[in-house]
Amino acid sequence: MGPMDQERALLDLLGLLDPDPEPAPDRSDGERFLGRPPLERSSPVYGGHVAAQALAAAGRTVSAGLAVHSVHCSFLRPALPTVPFDHGVERVRDSGSFATRRVHTTQRGREVFTLTASFHRPEPGLGHQDPMPPVPDPECLPTYEERLTKAFGEVTQSLGKPYELRFVGPLSFDAEKDRSQVSSRTQVWVRAKGDVPSEATADRERLLHACLLVYVCDVTMLETVLVRHGVSWFHATGWSIDYTVWIHRAFRVDDWLLCALETPVASGGRGLVLGRVFTREGVLVATLAQEGLIRIRDGRDGQGALG
């Protein structure tokens, strides 16, 4: 993928994260926004797309000076790849310091997704953070596509995504081939492919980068469960059930961010992943949690060396 194609993929994503307000003279049922389906017709729709678009809709209804600090998502049904999303935004709370929004996302009248987002006006207070784990710089690591090419002996071109991934340690197919690489932790550098254009206001810019973070981090997390059990995606399928992002500080997704992920438990067909997101300078900017449904194919029991 050349630079122009990378820029096009990012601009396409930014367009998809800009839902259109629907005319509604009677606002008794809340404000509504129409979100376009993704250009890539995968089925079901990638969960990060729906979550980021719903957050963008919620943020449109919030007063200036309030920044999103928590996003809680529930994926209720598989989303259809060719049907627009109707995001209904409910104003749950508005105060001088906080705003809360609840989004109900439907397709053809069926609810597929819900989101609750809280926005806070930053204020003075206590401050601390855990340190970033020591990792190589992203420039020292191969791209995800280069990892695939090395593993499978075929030249893998860029996957056409608007983001770039550089994993520090083993991927699930590495752990499947070599059980000594099984681990309960993964670390991956992520960033947007290209420069994110500036927004008209600092509030809009901060919201946009929060939406992009919600979008890109969703793709990284369930891989950790498979690495823990030495099972690759060739022998498993997985979907997000619940997804939460807490945002602590402002950041940019077109700069490198490290997702340090771990999986403390998997049970009943569900795997839990916790994560922390750092800038390359070591500033902790977000905390993540996701539970996903993971089904193993081909009769594998999913028990890795640590199981």
TIBA-807016 format. One record per atom (N, C-alpha, C): residue in three letters; y, x, z. Coordinates in steps of 0.1 Angstrom, whole numbers, padded with zeros to 4 digits, always signed. Example, Ala and Ser with C-alpha at 12.3 -4.5 7.8 and 13.67 -1.06 7.14 Angstrom:
<nodes>
ala-0057+0132+0078
ala-0045+0123+0078
ala-0033+0132+0078
ser-0022+0128+0071
ser-0011+0137+0071
ser+0000+0129+0079
</nodes>
This chain:
<nodes>
met-0012+0008+0000
met+0000+0000+0000
met+0012+0009+0000
gly+0021+0007-0010
gly+0033+0015-0011
gly+0044+0010-0002
pro+0055+0018-0001
pro+0066+0013+0007
pro+0071+0000+0004
met+0073-0003-0009
met+0078-0016-0013
met+0068-0028-0009
asp+0055-0025-0010
asp+0046-0036-0006
asp+0046-0037+0009
gln+0047-0026+0016
gln+0048-0028+0031
gln+0060-0036+0035
glu+0072-0033+0028
glu+0084-0041+0031
glu+0082-0055+0028
arg+0075-0058+0017
arg+0073-0072+0013
arg+0065-0079+0023
ala+0054-0073+0028
ala+0045-0079+0038
ala+0053-0082+0051
leu+0062-0073+0055
leu+0069-0076+0067
leu+0079-0087+0065
leu+0086-0087+0054
leu+0096-0097+0051
leu+0089-0111+0050
asp+0077-0111+0044
asp+0069-0124+0043
asp+0066-0129+0057
leu+0062-0120+0066
leu+0060-0124+0080
leu+0072-0129+0087
leu+0083-0122+0085
leu+0096-0126+0092
leu+0100-0140+0087
gly+0097-0143+0074
gly+0100-0157+0069
gly+0091-0167+0075
leu+0078-0164+0078
leu+0069-0173+0084
leu+0073-0175+0099
leu+0080-0166+0105
leu+0084-0167+0119
leu+0097-0173+0120
asp+0102-0180+0110
asp+0115-0187+0110
asp+0113-0202+0107
pro+0107-0209+0117
pro+0104-0224+0114
pro+0117-0232+0111
asp+0116-0242+0103
asp+0127-0250+0099
asp+0128-0262+0109
pro+0140-0264+0114
pro+0142-0276+0122
pro+0141-0289+0114
glu+0134-0299+0120
glu+0132-0312+0113
glu+0143-0321+0118
pro+0150-0328+0108
pro+0160-0338+0112
pro+0154-0348+0122
ala+0161-0351+0133
ala+0156-0361+0143
ala+0167-0367+0150
pro+0173-0378+0144
pro+0184-0385+0151
pro+0181-0389+0165
asp+0168-0393+0167
asp+0164-0397+0180
asp+0156-0386+0186
arg+0162-0379+0196
arg+0155-0367+0202
arg+0147-0370+0214
ser+0144-0383+0216
ser+0137-0387+0228
ser+0123-0381+0229
asp+0117-0377+0218
asp+0104-0371+0218
asp+0105-0356+0217
gly+0117-0350+0219
gly+0119-0335+0218
gly+0123-0331+0204
glu+0126-0318+0203
glu+0130-0313+0190
glu+0118-0308+0182
arg+0118-0309+0169
arg+0106-0305+0161
arg+0110-0295+0151
phe+0101-0286+0148
phe+0103-0275+0138
phe+0090-0275+0129
leu+0093-0273+0116
leu+0082-0272+0107
leu+0079-0257+0104
gly+0067-0253+0106
gly+0062-0239+0104
gly+0053-0238+0092
arg+0055-0229+0083
arg+0047-0227+0072
arg+0033-0221+0075
pro+0023-0224+0068
pro+0010-0217+0071
pro+0011-0203+0065
pro+0002-0194+0069
pro+0002-0180+0065
pro-0001-0179+0050
leu+0004-0169+0044
leu+0001-0166+0030
leu-0013-0163+0028
glu-0019-0156+0038
glu-0033-0152+0037
glu-0042-0164+0041
arg-0050-0170+0033
arg-0057-0182+0036
arg-0070-0180+0043
ser-0069-0173+0054
ser-0081-0172+0062
ser-0084-0184+0070
ser-0096-0187+0073
ser-0100-0199+0081
ser-0109-0195+0092
pro-0106-0199+0105
pro-0094-0205+0109
pro-0082-0196+0108
val-0070-0201+0109
val-0058-0194+0109
val-0057-0184+0120
tyr-0052-0172+0118
tyr-0051-0161+0128
tyr-0042-0167+0139
gly-0047-0166+0152
gly-0041-0172+0163
gly-0027-0167+0166
gly-0025-0153+0163
gly-0012-0148+0166
gly-0001-0154+0157
his-0005-0159+0145
his+0005-0165+0137
his+0011-0178+0143
val+0001-0186+0148
val+0005-0199+0154
val+0014-0196+0167
ala+0009-0187+0175
ala+0016-0184+0188
ala+0030-0179+0185
ala+0031-0169+0176
ala+0045-0164+0174
ala+0054-0174+0168
gln+0049-0182+0159
gln+0057-0192+0153
gln+0062-0203+0163
ala+0053-0207+0172
ala+0056-0216+0182
ala+0067-0211+0192
leu+0065-0198+0195
leu+0075-0191+0204
leu+0089-0191+0197
ala+0089-0188+0184
ala+0102-0188+0177
ala+0108-0202+0178
ala+0100-0213+0176
ala+0106-0226+0177
ala+0111-0229+0191
ala+0104-0225+0201
ala+0109-0227+0215
ala+0122-0220+0218
gly+0123-0207+0213
gly+0135-0199+0215
gly+0147-0205+0208
arg+0145-0213+0198
arg+0157-0219+0191
arg+0164-0229+0199
thr+0158-0234+0210
thr+0164-0244+0218
thr+0170-0239+0231
val+0170-0226+0233
val+0174-0220+0246
val+0188-0215+0245
ser+0196-0216+0256
ser+0210-0212+0256
ser+0211-0197+0255
ala+0222-0192+0251
ala+0225-0178+0250
ala+0224-0171+0263
gly+0219-0158+0263
gly+0218-0150+0275
gly+0205-0151+0282
leu+0196-0160+0278
leu+0183-0162+0284
leu+0172-0155+0275
ala+0164-0146+0281
ala+0154-0139+0273
ala+0140-0143+0278
val+0131-0144+0268
val+0118-0149+0271
val+0111-0138+0280
his+0104-0143+0291
his+0097-0133+0299
his+0083-0137+0301
ser+0078-0149+0297
ser+0064-0152+0298
ser+0061-0162+0287
val+0049-0160+0282
val+0044-0169+0271
val+0029-0172+0274
his+0025-0185+0275
his+0012-0188+0279
his+0007-0198+0267
cys-0004-0193+0261
cys-0009-0200+0249
cys-0023-0206+0251
ser-0026-0217+0246
ser-0039-0223+0246
ser-0043-0227+0232
phe-0054-0222+0226
phe-0058-0225+0213
phe-0068-0237+0214
leu-0065-0248+0209
leu-0073-0261+0212
leu-0083-0263+0201
arg-0079-0261+0189
arg-0088-0264+0177
arg-0085-0253+0166
pro-0095-0251+0158
pro-0092-0242+0146
pro-0081-0247+0138
ala-0071-0239+0134
ala-0060-0244+0126
ala-0063-0243+0111
leu-0059-0252+0103
leu-0062-0253+0089
leu-0053-0243+0082
pro-0058-0236+0072
pro-0051-0225+0065
pro-0040-0230+0055
thr-0040-0242+0051
thr-0031-0246+0040
thr-0022-0258+0045
val-0022-0261+0058
val-0014-0272+0063
val-0003-0267+0071
pro+0009-0272+0069
pro+0021-0268+0078
pro+0018-0271+0092
phe+0025-0264+0101
phe+0025-0267+0115
phe+0037-0275+0120
asp+0035-0285+0128
asp+0045-0293+0133
asp+0047-0289+0148
his+0057-0282+0151
his+0059-0276+0165
his+0069-0286+0172
gly+0064-0294+0181
gly+0073-0302+0190
gly+0077-0295+0202
val+0090-0293+0205
val+0095-0286+0216
val+0100-0295+0227
glu+0094-0294+0239
glu+0098-0302+0250
glu+0107-0293+0259
arg+0119-0298+0263
arg+0127-0291+0273
arg+0123-0295+0287
val+0115-0286+0293
val+0110-0289+0306
val+0120-0286+0317
arg+0127-0275+0315
arg+0137-0271+0326
arg+0148-0264+0319
asp+0160-0266+0324
asp+0172-0258+0321
asp+0181-0257+0333
ser+0183-0244+0337
ser+0192-0241+0348
ser+0200-0229+0344
gly+0209-0224+0354
gly+0217-0213+0351
gly+0209-0200+0349
ser+0197-0199+0355
ser+0189-0187+0355
ser+0177-0188+0346
phe+0171-0200+0345
phe+0158-0202+0338
phe+0159-0213+0328
ala+0150-0212+0318
ala+0147-0223+0309
ala+0132-0223+0306
thr+0126-0235+0306
thr+0112-0236+0303
thr+0110-0245+0292
arg+0102-0241+0282
arg+0099-0249+0270
arg+0084-0251+0269
arg+0080-0263+0265
arg+0065-0265+0262
arg+0065-0270+0247
val+0056-0263+0240
val+0054-0266+0226
val+0041-0272+0223
his+0040-0283+0216
his+0028-0289+0212
his+0027-0288+0197
thr+0017-0281+0192
thr+0017-0278+0177
thr+0005-0287+0171
thr+0009-0294+0161
thr-0001-0303+0155
thr-0002-0300+0140
gln-0013-0304+0134
gln-0015-0304+0119
gln-0021-0318+0116
arg-0015-0325+0107
arg-0020-0338+0103
arg-0022-0347+0116
gly-0013-0346+0125
gly-0014-0355+0137
gly-0024-0350+0148
arg-0031-0339+0146
arg-0041-0334+0155
arg-0035-0322+0162
glu-0035-0322+0176
glu-0030-0311+0183
glu-0039-0299+0182
val-0034-0287+0178
val-0043-0275+0176
val-0039-0264+0186
phe-0027-0265+0192
phe-0022-0254+0200
phe-0012-0259+0209
thr-0011-0253+0221
thr+0000-0255+0231
thr+0006-0242+0236
leu+0018-0242+0239
leu+0025-0230+0244
leu+0035-0234+0254
thr+0035-0226+0265
thr+0046-0228+0275
thr+0053-0214+0276
ala+0066-0215+0275
ala+0074-0202+0275
ala+0085-0204+0285
ser+0087-0193+0293
ser+0098-0193+0303
ser+0108-0182+0299
phe+0121-0186+0300
phe+0132-0177+0296
phe+0140-0175+0309
his+0145-0162+0311
his+0152-0159+0323
his+0165-0151+0319
arg+0176-0153+0327
arg+0188-0145+0325
arg+0186-0133+0334
pro+0185-0121+0328
pro+0183-0109+0335
pro+0193-0107+0346
glu+0189-0102+0358
glu+0198-0100+0369
glu+0194-0087+0377
pro+0202-0082+0385
pro+0199-0070+0393
pro+0187-0073+0403
gly+0179-0063+0405
gly+0168-0064+0414
gly+0160-0052+0416
leu+0148-0053+0423
leu+0139-0042+0424
leu+0133-0038+0411
gly+0129-0025+0410
gly+0123-0021+0397
gly+0113-0010+0400
his+0101-0011+0393
his+0091-0001+0393
his+0081-0004+0382
gln+0073+0006+0378
gln+0063+0004+0368
gln+0052+0014+0370
asp+0040+0011+0365
asp+0029+0021+0364
asp+0032+0031+0353
pro+0027+0043+0354
pro+0029+0052+0343
pro+0020+0050+0331
met+0024+0054+0319
met+0016+0053+0307
met+0005+0063+0308
pro-0007+0059+0304
pro-0018+0069+0303
pro-0015+0080+0293
pro-0020+0092+0295
pro-0018+0103+0286
pro-0026+0100+0273
val-0020+0100+0262
val-0026+0097+0249
val-0020+0106+0238
pro-0027+0109+0227
pro-0020+0116+0216
pro-0009+0108+0210
asp+0000+0115+0204
asp+0011+0108+0196
asp+0004+0101+0184
pro+0010+0090+0180
pro+0004+0082+0169
pro+0003+0090+0156
glu+0013+0099+0154
glu+0012+0107+0141
glu+0000+0117+0141
cys-0006+0119+0153
cys-0017+0128+0153
cys-0030+0121+0150
leu-0030+0108+0149
leu-0042+0099+0148
leu-0043+0094+0134
pro-0056+0092+0129
pro-0058+0085+0116
pro-0054+0070+0117
thr-0051+0065+0105
thr-0048+0051+0104
thr-0061+0043+0106
tyr-0060+0030+0108
tyr-0072+0022+0109
tyr-0080+0022+0096
glu-0073+0022+0084
glu-0080+0023+0071
glu-0087+0036+0069
glu-0081+0047+0074
glu-0088+0060+0073
glu-0100+0060+0082
arg-0100+0053+0093
arg-0111+0053+0102
arg-0123+0045+0095
leu-0119+0034+0088
leu-0129+0026+0081
leu-0135+0035+0070
thr-0127+0042+0062
thr-0131+0050+0051
thr-0141+0060+0056
lys-0138+0067+0067
lys-0147+0077+0073
lys-0160+0072+0077
ala-0160+0060+0083
ala-0172+0054+0089
ala-0181+0049+0078
phe-0176+0043+0068
phe-0184+0036+0058
phe-0185+0043+0045
gly-0179+0055+0043
gly-0180+0063+0031
gly-0174+0057+0019
glu-0166+0047+0020
glu-0159+0041+0008
glu-0144+0042+0011
val-0136+0044+0001
val-0122+0044+0003
val-0117+0030+0006
thr-0111+0029+0017
thr-0106+0016+0022
thr-0091+0016+0020
gln-0086+0008+0011
gln-0071+0007+0009
gln-0065+0000+0021
ser-0052+0000+0021
ser-0044-0007+0031
ser-0048-0022+0031
leu-0050-0028+0042
leu-0054-0041+0043
leu-0043-0052+0040
gly-0031-0047+0037
gly-0021-0056+0033
gly-0014-0063+0045
lys-0016-0058+0057
lys-0010-0064+0069
lys+0004-0059+0071
pro+0012-0067+0078
pro+0026-0062+0081
pro+0027-0053+0093
tyr+0016-0049+0098
tyr+0016-0040+0110
tyr+0006-0028+0107
glu+0008-0018+0115
glu-0001-0006+0114
glu-0007-0004+0128
leu-0020+0000+0128
leu-0028+0003+0140
leu-0033+0017+0139
arg-0032+0024+0151
arg-0039+0037+0152
arg-0046+0038+0165
phe-0059+0037+0165
phe-0067+0037+0177
phe-0069+0051+0182
val-0068+0052+0196
val-0069+0065+0202
val-0084+0069+0203
gly-0092+0059+0207
gly-0106+0062+0210
gly-0116+0055+0200
pro-0128+0052+0204
pro-0138+0046+0195
pro-0134+0032+0192
leu-0138+0028+0180
leu-0138+0014+0176
leu-0152+0008+0178
ser-0153-0005+0177
ser-0166-0012+0180
ser-0177-0007+0171
phe-0174-0003+0158
phe-0185+0002+0150
phe-0189+0016+0153
asp-0180+0023+0160
asp-0183+0037+0165
asp-0193+0035+0177
ala-0190+0026+0186
ala-0198+0024+0198
ala-0211+0018+0194
glu-0212+0011+0184
glu-0225+0005+0179
glu-0234+0016+0174
lys-0228+0025+0167
lys-0237+0036+0161
lys-0240+0047+0172
asp-0231+0049+0181
asp-0233+0059+0191
asp-0230+0054+0205
arg-0240+0050+0212
arg-0239+0043+0225
arg-0231+0052+0236
ser-0231+0065+0233
ser-0223+0073+0243
ser-0208+0070+0242
gln-0203+0063+0232
gln-0189+0060+0231
gln-0186+0046+0236
val-0195+0039+0242
val-0193+0026+0248
val-0183+0028+0260
ser-0173+0020+0261
ser-0162+0021+0271
ser-0156+0007+0274
ser-0152+0006+0286
ser-0145-0007+0290
ser-0130-0006+0287
arg-0125+0004+0281
arg-0111+0006+0278
arg-0109+0010+0263
thr-0098+0005+0257
thr-0094+0009+0244
thr-0079+0011+0245
gln-0074+0020+0236
gln-0060+0023+0235
gln-0056+0023+0220
val-0045+0016+0217
val-0042+0015+0202
val-0026+0015+0201
trp-0021+0024+0193
trp-0007+0024+0189
trp-0005+0013+0178
val+0006+0005+0180
val+0009-0005+0170
val+0024-0004+0166
arg+0027-0009+0154
arg+0041-0010+0150
arg+0041-0018+0137
ala+0053-0024+0135
ala+0055-0031+0122
ala+0056-0021+0111
lys+0051-0025+0099
lys+0052-0016+0087
lys+0066-0019+0081
gly+0075-0011+0084
gly+0089-0012+0079
gly+0099-0015+0090
asp+0111-0014+0086
asp+0122-0017+0096
asp+0125-0032+0097
val+0125-0037+0109
val+0129-0051+0111
val+0144-0053+0110
pro+0149-0061+0101
pro+0163-0063+0099
pro+0170-0068+0112
ser+0182-0064+0114
ser+0190-0068+0125
ser+0193-0083+0125
glu+0193-0089+0136
glu+0196-0103+0137
glu+0211-0105+0140
ala+0216-0117+0139
ala+0230-0120+0141
ala+0235-0117+0156
thr+0226-0120+0165
thr+0230-0118+0179
thr+0219-0110+0186
ala+0222-0104+0198
ala+0213-0097+0206
ala+0201-0106+0211
asp+0205-0118+0214
asp+0195-0128+0219
asp+0184-0131+0208
arg+0189-0133+0196
arg+0180-0136+0184
arg+0171-0124+0181
glu+0177-0112+0182
glu+0170-0100+0180
glu+0159-0098+0190
arg+0162-0100+0203
arg+0152-0098+0213
arg+0141-0108+0211
leu+0144-0121+0208
leu+0134-0131+0206
leu+0125-0127+0194
leu+0131-0123+0183
leu+0123-0119+0171
leu+0113-0108+0175
his+0117-0098+0182
his+0107-0087+0185
his+0097-0092+0195
ala+0100-0102+0204
ala+0090-0108+0213
ala+0080-0116+0204
cys+0084-0123+0194
cys+0075-0130+0185
cys+0066-0121+0178
leu+0072-0110+0173
leu+0064-0100+0166
leu+0053-0093+0175
leu+0057-0091+0188
leu+0047-0085+0197
leu+0036-0095+0200
val+0039-0108+0202
val+0029-0118+0204
val+0020-0118+0191
tyr+0026-0117+0180
tyr+0018-0117+0167
tyr+0008-0105+0166
val+0013-0093+0168
val+0005-0082+0165
val-0005-0079+0177
cys-0002-0081+0189
cys-0011-0078+0200
cys-0023-0086+0200
asp-0022-0099+0195
asp-0034-0107+0194
asp-0045-0101+0186
val-0042-0093+0176
val-0053-0087+0168
val-0060-0076+0175
thr-0055-0070+0185
thr-0060-0058+0191
thr-0070-0061+0203
met-0070-0072+0209
met-0075-0073+0222
met-0091-0075+0223
leu-0096-0085+0216
leu-0111-0087+0217
leu-0119-0076+0212
glu-0114-0067+0204
glu-0121-0055+0201
glu-0126-0047+0213
thr-0118-0048+0224
thr-0122-0041+0236
thr-0135-0046+0242
val-0137-0059+0241
val-0150-0064+0247
val-0162-0059+0239
leu-0160-0058+0225
leu-0171-0053+0217
leu-0174-0038+0219
val-0163-0030+0221
val-0165-0016+0224
val-0173-0015+0237
arg-0170-0023+0247
arg-0176-0023+0260
arg-0191-0025+0259
his-0196-0033+0249
his-0210-0036+0247
his-0217-0029+0235
gly-0209-0021+0228
gly-0215-0014+0217
gly-0220-0024+0206
val-0212-0034+0203
val-0215-0044+0193
val-0203-0044+0183
ser-0205-0043+0170
ser-0194-0044+0161
ser-0192-0058+0156
trp-0180-0060+0148
trp-0177-0073+0143
trp-0187-0077+0132
phe-0195-0067+0127
phe-0206-0071+0117
phe-0216-0080+0124
his-0217-0079+0137
his-0228-0087+0145
his-0221-0096+0155
ala-0209-0099+0153
ala-0202-0108+0163
ala-0191-0116+0156
thr-0188-0127+0162
thr-0175-0135+0158
thr-0168-0138+0171
gly-0155-0139+0169
gly-0147-0141+0181
gly-0134-0149+0178
trp-0130-0157+0188
trp-0117-0164+0187
trp-0110-0164+0200
ser-0097-0164+0200
ser-0089-0166+0212
ser-0090-0180+0218
ile-0091-0180+0231
ile-0091-0193+0238
ile-0077-0194+0245
asp-0074-0185+0253
asp-0061-0184+0260
asp-0055-0170+0258
tyr-0042-0170+0258
tyr-0035-0158+0255
tyr-0021-0158+0263
thr-0019-0148+0271
thr-0006-0147+0279
thr+0001-0134+0277
val+0014-0134+0275
val+0022-0122+0274
val+0033-0123+0283
trp+0035-0114+0292
trp+0046-0112+0301
trp+0055-0101+0295
ile+0068-0104+0293
ile+0077-0094+0288
ile+0087-0090+0298
his+0087-0077+0301
his+0095-0071+0312
his+0108-0065+0307
arg+0109-0060+0295
arg+0121-0053+0291
arg+0122-0055+0276
ala+0134-0052+0270
ala+0136-0053+0256
ala+0129-0041+0249
phe+0125-0043+0237
phe+0118-0032+0229
phe+0120-0036+0214
arg+0115-0027+0206
arg+0114-0029+0192
arg+0100-0027+0187
val+0096-0037+0178
val+0082-0036+0173
val+0081-0027+0161
asp+0093-0023+0155
asp+0092-0013+0144
asp+0093+0001+0149
asp+0092+0003+0163
asp+0089+0016+0169
asp+0075+0015+0174
trp+0069+0027+0176
trp+0055+0027+0181
trp+0054+0021+0195
leu+0044+0013+0197
leu+0041+0008+0210
leu+0026+0010+0213
leu+0023+0014+0225
leu+0009+0017+0229
leu+0004+0005+0237
cys-0007-0001+0232
cys-0015-0011+0239
cys-0026-0005+0247
ala-0026-0004+0260
ala-0036+0001+0268
ala-0044-0010+0274
leu-0057-0012+0269
leu-0064-0024+0271
leu-0077-0021+0279
glu-0081-0031+0287
glu-0094-0030+0294
glu-0100-0044+0296
thr-0113-0044+0297
thr-0121-0056+0299
thr-0128-0056+0312
pro-0124-0064+0322
pro-0131-0063+0335
pro-0143-0072+0336
val-0144-0082+0327
val-0156-0091+0328
val-0158-0098+0315
ala-0171-0101+0312
ala-0175-0111+0302
ala-0186-0119+0307
ser-0186-0132+0305
ser-0196-0141+0311
ser-0195-0154+0304
gly-0207-0161+0302
gly-0207-0174+0296
gly-0202-0175+0282
gly-0203-0164+0275
gly-0199-0163+0261
gly-0184-0160+0259
arg-0177-0158+0271
arg-0163-0155+0270
arg-0160-0141+0276
gly-0151-0134+0270
gly-0147-0121+0274
gly-0132-0121+0278
leu-0129-0114+0289
leu-0115-0113+0293
leu-0110-0099+0291
val-0097-0098+0285
val-0091-0085+0283
val-0077-0085+0289
leu-0074-0074+0296
leu-0061-0072+0302
leu-0054-0060+0295
gly-0041-0060+0294
gly-0035-0049+0287
gly-0020-0047+0292
arg-0016-0035+0289
arg-0002-0031+0292
arg+0004-0025+0279
val+0016-0027+0276
val+0023-0023+0264
val+0034-0013+0268
phe+0034-0001+0263
phe+0044+0009+0266
phe+0051+0014+0253
thr+0064+0017+0254
thr+0070+0025+0244
thr+0065+0039+0243
arg+0068+0046+0233
arg+0063+0060+0232
arg+0070+0069+0242
glu+0081+0064+0248
glu+0087+0072+0259
glu+0081+0069+0272
gly+0071+0060+0273
gly+0064+0057+0285
gly+0070+0045+0293
val+0079+0037+0287
val+0084+0025+0294
val+0075+0013+0292
leu+0071+0007+0304
leu+0062-0004+0303
leu+0071-0017+0300
val+0068-0023+0288
val+0076-0034+0283
val+0069-0047+0284
ala+0056-0048+0284
ala+0049-0060+0284
ala+0035-0059+0291
thr+0030-0070+0296
thr+0016-0071+0301
thr+0009-0082+0294
leu-0003-0080+0291
leu-0011-0090+0283
leu-0024-0094+0290
ala-0028-0106+0287
ala-0041-0111+0291
ala-0046-0121+0281
gln-0059-0119+0278
gln-0065-0128+0268
gln-0080-0131+0271
glu-0084-0144+0270
glu-0098-0147+0271
glu-0102-0152+0257
gly-0113-0147+0252
gly-0118-0151+0239
gly-0133-0155+0240
leu-0136-0164+0231
leu-0150-0168+0229
leu-0157-0158+0219
ile-0168-0152+0223
ile-0174-0142+0214
ile-0189-0146+0213
arg-0193-0147+0201
arg-0207-0151+0198
arg-0214-0140+0190
ile-0226-0136+0195
ile-0233-0125+0189
ile-0243-0131+0179
arg-0244-0124+0167
arg-0253-0128+0157
arg-0265-0118+0156
asp-0275-0122+0148
asp-0286-0113+0146
asp-0295-0111+0158
gly-0295-0120+0168
gly-0303-0118+0179
gly-0300-0107+0189
arg-0288-0101+0188
arg-0284-0091+0197
arg-0280-0097+0210
asp-0283-0090+0221
asp-0280-0095+0234
asp-0266-0091+0239
gly-0259-0082+0232
gly-0246-0078+0236
gly-0245-0069+0248
gln-0257-0064+0252
gln-0257-0055+0264
gln-0255-0041+0261
gly-0244-0035+0263
gly-0242-0021+0260
gly-0246-0012+0271
ala-0243+0001+0270
ala-0248+0011+0279
ala-0243+0008+0293
leu-0231+0002+0294
leu-0225-0001+0307
leu-0229-0015+0312
gly-0237-0023+0304
gly-0239-0037+0307
gly-0249-0039+0319
</nodes>
